[in-house]
Amino acid sequence: MDLHLCLEIGWNYRELVQQYTKTKSLKKRLVSSSPASLIKRTKSDKGEAERLGLMDRFDGPPRLILVADLDCTLVDHDDPENTDLLRFNALWEAQYRHDSLLVYCTGRSFSSYSSLRKRRPLLTPDIAVTSVGSVIVYGGDSLVSSDDVWTARLDDKWNRDIVLEETSKFPQLDPQPAKSQEPHKVSFYVEREHAVEIMKVLSGRLEERGVEVKLVYSNGYAFDVLPKEAGKQGALTYLLDKLEVQGKQPSNTLVCGDSGNDAELFNIAQVYGVMVSNSHEELLQWHEENAKDNPNIFHASQRCGAGIIEAIERFKLGSSVSPRDVLDTENFHVESLNPVHEVVKFYLFYERWRCGEVEKSDKYLQYLKSLSSPLGVFVHPSGEEKLIHEWIDEMGNLHGDGKEKQFRIWLDKVSSSHISSDTWVARFDKHELSEGKVRSCSTKVLLSCQGEKQKLTWMHIHQSWLDESYSDDQEKWVF
């Protein structure tokens, strides 16, 4: 019987192995008929997921919506090694991705946001709110689906040409580059004292000409003119209302910011809020004047991503322990039946092995072999296939080779599907940074619960390059 047909009608992997044992070419047939095609996501599947829309990702409401500004909130520009960002990434993928929503809410234009993602290890959000709340994009990775209803709402009583005409009358306003301008956002640089004076008169002048706007000043230099309904608060309120209409109002919402254009996020009723320790004075002053008695908003003691993790713990929103902080190599053998935890834990260990942060000991390699089937196959992104145990042997030669190369790994969009009573498929994108170069691949892992110990066994791994990634040193690309 064809392997893929067997899996489709409900046989698990162990039953298939038992069936194939009756032949004389077990290993050959397992390799040549690997489950790669089973766990390969087709283009039609992806298209259907996009058509269903983000809000249909869960059967019920999301457990948490985490809304984070990027610059100096989630992304610490003073930390070139992205330590706390990577800690947040591991926590989110291991504990929250499966039932919560990640929203980036940034003043950057969508193109500028996309450029930042190429330079920093940012996860793919479920929603990207860019241009100070004037653009909402679902999917967050690329322009999967923009919200046309939101765009139409912003068109009401908005005329960009009139805005440009009136703002040109203020010589203190220095237009930002074209990449920072959007159909519903006109942006300038201006000193604080001039901004205060301009804000006193500009709204009135525009209203006299039938244009209603919101003026946002932040970071001591950025001045944005937006439609009245725009802004970070308006965009998030719109999204929360949309979820409520669909009966998917989140259990909790946490907003995270550092500057003036984040202040209005904290005005939304029934949200938790964190101002990271490195917040600008303008946001701290707003808090002192408007929300100092609100117990749901606090000033974190830690910077950026660490401050966000601190807020999750303070408000008891779920696990606040990043796998990067607790990977205990002495107890690495603790069993787990959670495929998501399994893959996150494995790749963190793999990173530490390559960086020489764990001792070079055969006990770890033997344990990895005990987690994988002797007949399990790994398909390298180049297409080369080997038994998983052979790749583990090669891994032994790479201990410590990434120590001086700032070798880091992060997983993105981790999900798992239960395809039979004791078999799962885990899917994720794996990104590997070494010597300033990032290589990325789409990964699918077939895992089966086997034996009396009830541990997950890696049966098959299949990787394919993402974007323009490739390995010019295939021997050092192991997993």
Secondary structure, DSSP 8 states (H G I E B T S, - for coil): --HHHHHHTT--HHHHHHHHTTSS-HHHHHHHT-THHHH---HHHHHHHHHH-GGGSSSS--SEEEEE-TBTTTB-TT-TT-HHHHHHHHHHHHHTTTT-EEEEE-SS-HHHHHHHHHHS-----SEEEETTTTEEEESSSSSSEE-HHHHHHHHTT--HHHHHHHHTT-TT-EE--GGG-BTTBEEEE--HHHHHHHHHHHHHHHHHTT--EEEEEETTTEEEEEETT-SHHHHHHHHHHHHHHTT---SEEEEEE-SGGGGGGGGSTT-EEEE-TT--HHHHHHHHHHTTT-TTEEE-SS-HHHHHHHHHHHTT-S----HHHH--GGGTT-----HHHHHHHHHHHHHHHHTT-S---HHHHHHHHHTEEEEEEEE-TTS-EEEHHHHHHHHGGGTTTTGGGT-EEEEEEEEEEEEETTEEEEEEEEEEEETTEEEEEEEEEEEEEETTTTEEEEEEEEEEE-TT---S-GGG---
